[in-house]
Amino acid sequence: MMVVVMENKILQLLMENGQVSMNKDIFPVLLDEFGDMPLNEQTYELAGNFVEQLLCVVYAAGINVVCVPQFSGEPQTGTLFVNDIVYKVVE
């Protein structure tokens, strides 16, 4: 029987840095994993499922995280944007 160990970059970064950024950390992992695939609904669903699986492993490892949106805005129009999502370890 062969055991395959999959690297969990989200778990690794959370353990090293105490947080991960969707833009700076998770999107590069997705590009490495799905960069050769066509950009369509199926790929988007696979990418979402992939991130969910990695985050479930974080949970199973007993690491509690919160998801914190990072905002910016356009004062002239009163528009609010989510620039990034940061997952932070809660101790």
C-alpha positions as CSV (number, residue, x, y, z in Angstrom):
1,M,0.0,0.0,0.0
2,M,1.3,3.4,-0.9
3,V,0.6,6.5,1.2
4,V,0.5,9.9,-0.5
5,V,1.2,12.9,1.8
6,M,-0.2,16.1,0.4
7,E,1.5,19.3,1.4
8,N,-0.9,21.8,3.1
9,K,0.6,25.2,2.4
10,I,-2.2,27.0,4.3
11,L,-1.5,24.9,7.4
12,Q,2.2,25.4,7.1
13,L,1.9,29.2,6.8
14,L,-0.6,29.4,9.6
15,M,1.8,27.6,11.9
16,E,4.8,29.7,10.8
17,N,3.2,33.2,10.6
18,G,-0.1,32.9,12.5
19,Q,-2.0,34.1,9.5
20,V,-2.5,33.7,5.7
21,S,-3.7,36.1,3.1
22,M,-6.1,35.1,0.3
23,N,-4.2,37.3,-2.1
24,K,-0.6,36.8,-1.1
25,D,-0.7,33.2,0.1
26,I,-3.7,31.2,-1.1
27,F,-4.0,32.5,-4.7
28,P,-0.4,31.5,-5.5
29,V,-1.2,28.0,-4.2
30,L,-4.2,27.8,-6.4
31,L,-2.2,29.0,-9.4
32,D,0.3,26.2,-8.8
33,E,-2.4,23.7,-8.5
34,F,-4.8,24.8,-11.2
35,G,-2.8,27.1,-13.4
36,D,-2.8,24.8,-16.4
37,M,-6.6,24.3,-16.3
38,P,-9.1,26.3,-18.3
39,L,-10.8,29.1,-16.4
40,N,-14.4,27.9,-16.2
41,E,-17.1,27.0,-13.7
42,Q,-15.7,23.5,-13.1
43,T,-12.2,24.9,-12.3
44,Y,-13.6,27.5,-10.0
45,E,-15.6,24.8,-8.1
46,L,-12.5,22.6,-7.9
47,A,-10.4,25.5,-6.6
48,G,-13.0,26.3,-3.9
49,N,-13.2,22.7,-2.9
50,F,-9.4,22.5,-2.7
51,V,-9.2,25.5,-0.4
52,E,-12.1,24.1,1.7
53,Q,-10.2,20.8,2.1
54,L,-7.0,22.6,3.2
55,L,-8.9,24.6,5.7
56,C,-10.7,21.5,7.1
57,V,-7.3,20.0,7.7
58,V,-6.3,23.1,9.7
59,Y,-9.5,22.6,11.7
60,A,-8.8,18.9,12.2
61,A,-5.3,19.8,13.4
62,G,-7.0,21.8,16.2
63,I,-6.0,25.2,14.9
64,N,-8.7,27.8,15.4
65,V,-8.8,30.6,12.8
66,V,-11.0,33.6,12.1
67,C,-11.6,35.1,8.7
68,V,-11.0,38.8,8.7
69,P,-11.9,40.9,5.7
70,Q,-9.4,43.7,4.7
71,F,-11.4,46.8,3.5
72,S,-10.7,49.8,1.4
73,G,-13.0,52.2,-0.2
74,E,-13.7,55.1,-2.4
75,P,-14.7,58.1,-0.2
76,Q,-16.1,60.1,-3.1
77,T,-18.7,57.5,-3.9
78,G,-19.0,55.9,-0.5
79,T,-18.1,52.5,-2.0
80,L,-16.6,49.9,0.3
81,F,-14.4,47.1,-1.2
82,V,-13.0,43.9,0.3
83,N,-9.3,44.0,-0.8
84,D,-8.2,40.7,0.9
85,I,-9.3,38.1,3.3
86,V,-6.9,37.2,6.0
87,Y,-7.2,34.0,8.1
88,K,-5.7,34.5,11.6
89,V,-4.9,32.0,14.2
90,V,-6.9,32.5,17.4
91,E,-5.2,31.4,20.6
